[in-house]
Amino acid sequence: MGDKSTLLTYLLWLVGGIFGLHHFYLGRDSQAFLWWSTLGGYIGCGWLRDIFYIPTYVADANGERAFVEKLVTAFRTHDKPPFSTTRFCGMVIVGYLWASILMLAIPEDEVAGINWRFLLFLGPLACAVGVWTVGNIGHEEGSIWWPLVAAYATSPIYFYFHIYIPYLDDSTAFTLMVFCSAWAFDSKAKKWRRTPKQKKSLAKRITILTLCALLYLSLWSSYIYFNAKLTDAEGEEIPVHKAIHHFLTSPWWLDLKQSLHDTWTFAQTHGWSETWKQIVELSDPHGEQNAYKVLGVTAISTQSEIKAKYRALSLEWHPDKAKDPESKRIAQEKFVEIQQAYEILSSIKSKRRSRSRKSDPEWS
């Protein structure tokens, strides 16, 4: 008997279930990776379904007698696992997703003087691996060879459309390849897993999942960097890698980079506490610097000068002087901005005079 807790499993499902944390806890590593790579079993669908299946998963992990007896009955009743619509759809979805990601990740243009498009022929392999991974979850298993042969046997239809008739939609041929791969596994390769999987150490499990995650993320990164495109305001498409290069050489980024470097240098000299004070001050939390800008005065301007400037601007931008509705609206906004700026500066200077009286002995 194991010691997996149903309560803890539900808690892990709640806080990290969309990334497969509860499946990892129960030792269902393949399912954990599938949940992580598809955001909870195809954008949360599998995660929601787990609400009803977690007690069964826990009973399986703990080897509970009732679960084992039910499993033995299934072995005796069916020579091979019966057809499952949910599992078959899962094989099709994951096979389609993994094959698509791999093929999207292959650069469309030459990189380092090499045309990498020949790697498109690994697409059926990724499809078969996806189908096989879903098919081997739980107490069902099967060889990868049947789905692999089916994927490569039907892939010429897809490649014919993709290479020779690119202006036609090739998604139907691609779906056919994935569907045939899933059908081949379900009808030819699938069988019961009658012996438990060999247990691995925690370190080995984490290492394998980490390597799989890095491979998966590298494919997405390759697609985003080499093939993804951004659309500018004029509707022109720009490759992401060119946009990144231009961003890293833009004046905005260079100024920001220099500011970050200056901040780091200042912190090394004066400490992080003083640096934080400077950051707060420069962020203008009270709106003082903006108020100076609105009224056209400086920090050394006297209260009389600020008041005189405020009155002049209020008279200039008074809404009653505007004639048409649009000018009146603009004047109203500017008038309110002037009022707020004056109130901010008056309040700040009043507080500073009050603090000066308290700290200066001559005022006592």
ZIQUI-V215160 format. One record per residue. PHI is phi in degrees with one decimal (* if undefined). Layout:
PHI  PHI
This chain:
*  -89.4  -130.8  -75.6  -96.1  -65.6  -62.8  -65.8  -61.8  -64.6  -64.2  -66.0  -61.3  -71.0  -88.6  -146.4  -65.0  -65.5  -103.7  79.4  -62.6  -68.0  -70.2  -63.0  -59.6  -87.2  84.2  -95.5  -65.3  -61.8  -68.1  -61.8  -67.1  -62.1  -65.0  -66.0  -77.0  -118.9  55.1  85.6  70.7  64.1  56.1  90.6  -63.8  -66.0  -61.4  -66.5  -62.6  -63.9  -52.9  -89.2  -104.1  -57.8  -56.4  -68.5  -61.2  -65.8  -61.8  -65.9  -63.1  -87.5  63.1  -65.5  -56.9  -59.5  -68.2  -62.7  -62.1  -65.2  -68.4  -63.0  -61.1  -64.1  -59.2  -75.0  -78.7  -121.5  -65.1  -138.4  -57.0  -68.0  -63.9  -122.9  -60.9  -63.0  -67.1  -63.9  -62.3  -62.1  -62.9  -65.5  -64.9  -68.8  -60.1  -65.0  -64.3  -66.6  -66.1  -63.0  -62.3  -61.6  -73.2  -71.1  -74.6  -75.4  -56.4  -75.5  -103.8  -65.5  -127.1  58.4  76.1  -119.0  -88.8  -90.8  -67.3  -63.7  -72.5  -58.1  -73.2  -86.5  -55.8  -59.9  -64.1  -63.3  -60.8  -65.2  -64.2  -62.8  -61.9  -64.4  -62.3  -66.8  -66.3  -100.6  -78.7  72.2  -100.8  -119.2  -152.1  178.6  -75.2  -80.5  -67.1  -62.3  -63.7  -69.1  -63.5  -64.0  -64.4  -74.1  -69.3  -98.4  -64.6  -57.6  -63.3  -65.6  -65.1  -62.7  -67.0  -68.5  -92.9  -97.0  -129.6  -67.0  -80.2  -94.2  -72.0  -102.2  -66.3  -65.4  -65.9  -66.2  -62.8  -60.3  -60.7  -65.7  -61.9  -65.0  -63.7  -66.6  -63.7  -63.0  -66.3  -66.8  -94.3  -113.5  -101.3  -67.9  -155.1  -74.4  -91.1  -89.6  -120.5  -61.4  -64.4  -67.3  -75.0  -113.9  -69.9  -60.3  -62.4  -68.2  -62.2  -65.0  -61.8  -63.8  -64.4  -64.7  -63.8  -63.1  -65.0  -63.9  -63.4  -63.4  -67.2  -65.9  -66.6  -63.0  -63.7  -62.9  -63.0  -63.9  -75.6  -90.8  -114.0  -68.5  -132.9  -105.9  -110.1  -84.2  -64.3  -93.6  85.2  -86.2  -86.2  -124.7  -58.1  -61.1  -65.8  -72.8  -63.4  -63.6  -61.4  -67.6  -63.8  -70.6  -109.7  -77.1  -58.7  -59.1  -69.4  -64.0  -66.5  -63.7  -60.8  -66.2  -63.1  -64.4  -65.5  -64.3  -63.4  -63.1  -63.2  -61.2  -66.3  -65.1  -89.0  -107.4  92.7  -72.8  -64.4  -68.4  -63.2  -62.9  -61.1  -66.3  -63.0  -62.0  -66.1  -70.8  -76.2  54.8  -62.7  -92.6  76.8  -66.4  -64.4  -66.2  -64.1  -58.2  -66.2  -62.8  -85.0  73.0  -121.6  -123.0  -66.1  -94.0  -67.9  -78.9  -61.6  -65.2  -65.2  -63.5  -65.5  -64.5  -65.5  -60.1  -64.3  -65.4  -69.8  -62.3  -68.6  -65.9  -105.5  -66.0  -58.8  -67.1  -82.9  -80.0  -105.0  -83.3  -58.8  -66.9  -64.5  -65.4  -65.4  -63.7  -64.8  -62.2  -63.6  -65.4  -62.1  -63.7  -62.6  -65.0  -58.5  -65.0  -62.6  -64.9  -62.5  -62.2  -67.9  -63.7  -65.5  -65.3  -66.7  -64.7  -65.6  -68.2  -65.4  -64.7  -66.5  -65.2  -62.5  -70.8  -90.5  -93.4  -59.7  -66.7  -82.8  -75.8
